[in-house]
Amino acid sequence: MLILIASIAGCARTVAGDRHIAGAPGPISSELSFTQPQLDRMLLNDAHINTIMNATAMRTYRVYTGIPVQPGEVYSDAQCAVALFNTTVPAYSTSGYVAARGRKIAENLNSMAHDVDEAVVAFQSPSEAGKFVGTARAAWQRCGGRRVTYTGTDRVVQPWTVGMPRTVGEIIAINNETIDEWGCGHAIASKSNVVVDVDACGYNVADDATAIVRAVTTVSQ
């Protein structure tokens, strides 16, 4: 899930505060592979993210639970928010998710060259997680090639071009671009009852988000 900081070089979506949309009531089935306490351990650490992003100074600067709510944010096309960023309210507000954990990693926010938002979102069953990814795939296909805008809490309107989705094994990936060659790769996949939802942003990003999703699903085996 991403929100954008327009006051720094490039654009990156930031997660502010502790407000979030509530997950569905009730525990995750004990028969499932991943339970709520395991979600934190699924996320990649800073060293692993640095390796994937070909960086050396990225550090975790924010962690979050649930799907963060950004008061006042506006999408010119809310349906395309699903493709544009990870863990957005339009994507998850009616999804029935149970729990979520996320981490944002970047260099110094005043000189950001990379920005990663990795999240794992638990559903009550593997079928529900798979259904969410299938719904996301359809939305990404509908939005591919569109020009949209995102207005963050700073009220700055940011233009984005939504890329064309592609499938890499079990992973759905897309690359979205904004001004000044800053872009965000967005990738998503399900593993058991968990959806892995990642944005990897920077200059000249390629398949970094896909690599992070693949690593999370592999490390979690």
C-alpha positions in Angstrom: 0.0 0.0 0.0 1.7 3.5 -0.9 1.0 7.2 -0.4 3.1 9.8 -2.0 5.5 12.4 -0.6 5.9 15.1 -3.2 8.2 17.3 -1.2 11.2 15.0 -1.9 12.9 13.8 -5.0 10.6 11.5 -6.9 7.3 10.4 -5.4 6.6 7.9 -2.8 3.5 7.0 -0.9 3.9 7.3 2.9 1.9 5.7 5.6 1.0 8.2 8.3 -0.5 7.6 11.7 -2.2 4.5 13.2 -5.7 4.7 11.7 -6.6 1.7 9.6 -9.6 -0.1 8.3 -10.6 -3.0 10.5 -10.2 -6.6 9.3 -12.9 -9.2 9.4 -13.9 -10.5 12.9 -12.8 -13.8 14.2 -9.5 -15.7 14.2 -7.7 -17.3 11.3 -8.3 -21.0 11.1 -5.7 -23.0 13.0 -5.5 -25.3 10.0 -3.9 -22.6 7.8 -0.2 -22.3 7.2 0.1 -18.7 8.4 -1.4 -17.2 11.5 -1.4 -13.6 12.8 1.8 -13.9 14.9 3.6 -15.2 11.9 2.9 -12.3 9.7 5.7 -10.1 11.1 8.3 -12.8 10.5 7.2 -13.1 6.8 8.5 -9.6 6.0 12.0 -9.3 4.6 14.6 -7.5 6.7 16.5 -4.4 5.7 19.5 -6.3 4.5 17.5 -8.5 2.2 15.6 -5.4 0.7 18.9 -3.6 0.1 20.3 -6.6 -1.8 17.2 -6.8 -4.0 17.1 -3.1 -4.6 20.9 -2.9 -5.3 21.2 -0.3 -2.4 23.2 -0.1 0.8 21.5 2.5 3.0 17.8 1.6 3.1 16.4 1.3 6.6 12.9 0.6 8.0 11.3 4.0 8.8 7.8 2.9 9.5 5.8 -0.3 10.4 2.1 -0.6 10.3 -0.7 -3.0 11.1 -4.0 -3.2 9.3 -4.7 -1.2 6.1 -3.7 2.4 6.8 -6.3 5.1 6.2 -5.0 8.4 4.8 -7.6 11.1 5.5 -8.3 13.3 2.5 -6.5 11.2 -0.1 -8.1 11.3 -3.5 -7.8 9.0 -6.5 -9.1 10.3 -9.9 -10.2 6.7 -10.5 -10.6 4.7 -7.3 -10.8 1.4 -9.2 -7.3 2.0 -10.5 -5.9 2.5 -7.0 -5.8 -1.3 -6.8 -3.2 -1.2 -9.6 -1.4 2.0 -8.6 -0.3 1.2 -5.1 -0.2 -1.7 -2.6 -2.5 -1.9 0.5 -4.9 0.9 -0.5 -8.2 1.4 1.2 -10.2 1.0 -2.1 -8.5 -2.4 -2.6 -9.1 -3.8 0.9 -12.0 -2.0 2.5 -14.5 -4.7 1.5 -12.1 -7.6 1.0 -12.8 -9.3 4.4 -9.1 -9.5 5.3 -8.3 -10.6 8.9 -4.9 -9.0 9.7 -2.1 -7.1 7.9 1.5 -6.2 8.7 3.6 -3.8 6.6 7.0 -2.2 6.6 8.3 0.8 4.7 12.1 0.9 3.9 14.0 3.7 2.2 17.2 5.8 2.4 17.1 9.2 4.2 13.7 10.7 3.3 15.4 13.9 2.3 17.4 12.2 -0.4 15.3 9.2 -1.3 16.5 7.1 -4.2 14.5 4.0 -3.4 11.3 3.3 -1.4 9.8 -0.1 -0.7 6.5 -0.8 1.0 6.1 -4.5 1.7 3.0 -6.0 3.2 1.4 -9.3 4.1 -2.3 -9.5 4.4 -4.1 -12.5 6.0 -7.5 -13.8 4.9 -9.6 -16.4 6.6 -8.9 -19.0 4.0 -6.6 -19.7 1.0 -9.5 -19.5 -1.3 -10.3 -16.0 -0.1 -6.7 -14.9 -0.6 -6.7 -16.4 -4.1 -10.0 -14.7 -4.9 -8.6 -11.3 -3.9 -5.6 -11.7 -6.2 -7.9 -12.7 -9.0 -10.0 -9.7 -8.5 -6.9 -7.5 -8.4 -5.7 -9.0 -11.7 -8.9 -8.1 -13.4 -8.8 -4.5 -12.1 -5.1 -4.1 -13.2 -6.1 -5.3 -16.7 -8.9 -2.7 -16.9 -6.6 0.1 -15.8 -3.6 -0.8 -17.9 -2.3 2.2 -19.9 -4.6 4.7 -18.2 -3.4 8.1 -16.9 -4.7 8.9 -13.4 -3.9 11.2 -10.6 -3.4 10.7 -6.9 -3.8 13.5 -4.3 -2.1 12.8 -1.0 -2.6 14.3 2.4 -0.3 17.2 1.3 -2.9 18.1 -1.3 -0.4 17.9 -4.1 -1.9 16.3 -7.3 0.5 13.7 -8.7 0.0 12.4 -12.3 0.6 8.7 -12.9 0.6 6.4 -15.9 -0.6 2.9 -15.1 1.5 0.2 -16.7 0.4 -3.0 -18.4 0.1 -6.0 -16.1 2.1 -9.1 -16.7 2.2 -12.5 -15.0 5.5 -13.9 -13.7 4.8 -17.4 -12.5 2.2 -17.0 -9.7 3.0 -13.3 -9.4 1.0 -10.5 -11.0 3.2 -7.4 -11.7 2.9 -4.0 -13.1 5.2 -0.9 -13.4 3.6 2.5 -13.0 5.4 5.8 -13.8 5.1 9.4 -12.7 7.1 12.5 -13.5 10.9 12.7 -13.5 11.4 9.1 -14.4 10.3 8.0 -10.9 8.3 4.8 -11.0 6.9 2.1 -8.8 6.8 -1.6 -9.5 3.7 -3.2 -7.9 3.5 -7.0 -7.5 1.1 -9.3 -5.7 0.6 -13.0 -5.1 -1.1 -15.3 -2.6 0.4 -18.0 -0.5 -1.9 -20.1 1.5 -4.2 -17.7 3.3 -1.9 -14.7 2.9 -1.6 -12.1 0.1 1.9 -10.6 -0.4 1.4 -7.0 -1.7 4.5 -5.0 -2.5 5.5 -1.6 -4.0 9.1 -1.0 -4.9 9.8 2.5 -6.1 12.8 4.4 -7.5 14.4 5.6 -10.7 14.5 3.0 -13.4 12.9 0.3 -11.4 12.4 -3.0 -13.2 11.3 -6.3 -11.5 12.2 -5.4 -7.9 8.7 -5.7 -6.6 8.4 -9.1 -8.2 11.7 -10.2 -6.7 10.5 -9.1 -3.2 7.2 -10.9 -3.5 9.1 -14.1 -4.7 11.5 -13.8 -1.8 8.7 -13.4 0.8 6.8 -16.4 -0.5 10.0 -18.5 -0.7 11.4 -17.5 2.7 7.9 -18.3 4.2 8.0 -21.9 3.1 
